[in-house]
């Protein structure tokens, strides 16, 4: 299965996100098209609830404010729509969660660069060969790559990974005795 090799990276990403949330950080989520929908889905699972009643967790979907997105795209460039938001609200210890099936979206690679400048760790869900996003990651960034060619299969796997991350975060934060 395409996810078998990803298990260590998923665990590492959940640990990183859990540390972020324990230290009062936030998770900034972004993607384009179907990946934007998945980023919003992940953010809502954290903010509201996943499978259990619990306090909301700090997550922001950078894809949802149409006024911000269009003003940045109009005044600067579409590649800056996430990067400018990260530079404005990203703080050291936060986590940027990106989703990109190709890894080549310019606004995603710009977001990763902005995150690195702000000392925000990145967890990148990619597909195929990871693309430019995969090549731009630096420690302590984490890539979870789905090494298949089909965009729908990558998107399906990304949703499974997002749900695994939600479950692991909930387990770590709300089950005594489990500590990443």
N, C-alpha and C positions, 0 to 999 in steps of 0.2 A: 504494500500500500504506500501511497505517496507520503503519508505522514510518519511512517515508522522511523525514518532517519531523523525526523524533526523533534522527537520526544525530548532529548536533552536540551535543545534550544527553547522549547515551550516551557519546560520547568525553570530554566534560567530566566526567561522573560517574566514568568509569573513571580519569581522571587524578586526580581528587580522592581516590578510594579508594586508588589506588596511592601517592599522597603520604602518606596516613594510615598505610598499612602500612609504608612505608619509614621512617617516623618512629616506629615501634613503637606505633602506635595500633591500635585495633580497630574492627571494623564490627559495629554492633548492628542486628539485623534483626527486623522485626515486621510483622504483618498479622493479619487475621481470616479464619477459614474457609479457603477455597481460597488466599487470600493468605497465611495463616499457613503453609500447606504450602509455598508457593513461597518464603517467607522462610526456612524451615527447609532447603529444598532448596539455596538459594543459600549459606547458611551452611555446609552440609555440603560443597559443592563447594570452598569456600575452605579449610575446615579439613582436609579429606582430600586430594582432588586433583580436577582437572577433566579435562584430556586428557593430561596429562604427569605424570611423577614429579617431585615437587618437595616442598620442606618445606611443612608446614601453615601456613596464614595465619590470623591472629587474627580470628575472627568468632564472634559469640554470637547465637543465636536466642532472643529474649526470650519466645518463645511456648511453650517446652518444659517449663518447671518448673511442674508442676501445683500444687504446694504454695505456691509464691510467687504464682502467678496467683490462686488461690482465696483465699489469705489477704488479699491486697490488695483483691480484689473484695468480700470479706466485711467486712473492717475499714474500708474506705474506700468505693470505688466502682469499678465495672468500667472506667470511663474512665481510672482511674489505674494500670491493670495494667502498662502499659509505661513511663509517665512516672516512677513511683517507682523502677523498675529503672534507668532512664537517670540519674536524679538520684543514685543510689547508685554506679553503676559508670562512668558516662560521664565522660570527661575531655576537655579542650580538645584538638582535633586528631583526635578520634575521628569516625566517620561513622555516622549513623543512616540505615538503609536501610528505608524504609516501602513497603508495597504496599497499595493500596486501590483497588478498581475504581470506587467512587463518590467517594472523597476526603472523605466525610462522616462516617466513623466517629469517634465522640467520643474513643475511646482513641488513635486515630492523631493527631488534632489536638492532644490533650493531650501526646502523645509529642513532637511537633514543638515545642510550646511549651517543654517541659522541656529538649529538646536545645538550643534557642536560649539558655535560661538558663544552661546548662552549657557554652556555646561549642562545642557539638558540631554539625558541619555535617550537613545532611539531604540525602539523595537520595531523592526521592519518586516512586514509580511510581504514576500515577493513570490514571483513565479519564474518559470523557465530557467534562465541562468542567473537570475538576480538583477540583471541589468545594471545600469549606472548607480542606482540606489544601493545595491549590494556592494559595489566597488567603493562607494564613498563612506561606508561605515567604518568606524574606528573604535577600539576598546574604550569604554565598556558597552558600546552598542551591540545589539543582538539581531541577527537575521534569522528568520524562520522562512526557509525557501521551499516552495512546492515545485519540484523539478519536472514539471510536465508542460506540454505545449498548449493544451486546450484552455482558453480563457474561462469557460464555464466550470471546468473541473478545478481550476485554481481558485475561483471565487467560492465554490462549494467547500473546498478544503480550508480556505481562509475563515469561513463562518464556523467550521468545526474547531479550528484553532482558537478563534475568539471565544467560543463557548468553553473550551478547555481552560483558557486563561481566566475567565470569570469564575469557573468552578474552583480552580486552584487558589485564586485570590481569596475567595470566600472561605475556603478551607483554612488557609493560613491565618486570616484575620479573625475568624469567628469560631474556630474549633480549638479549645485549649489543648496544649500538648503538641500542636503542629507548629513548627517554627522553621521558616526557610533559612 
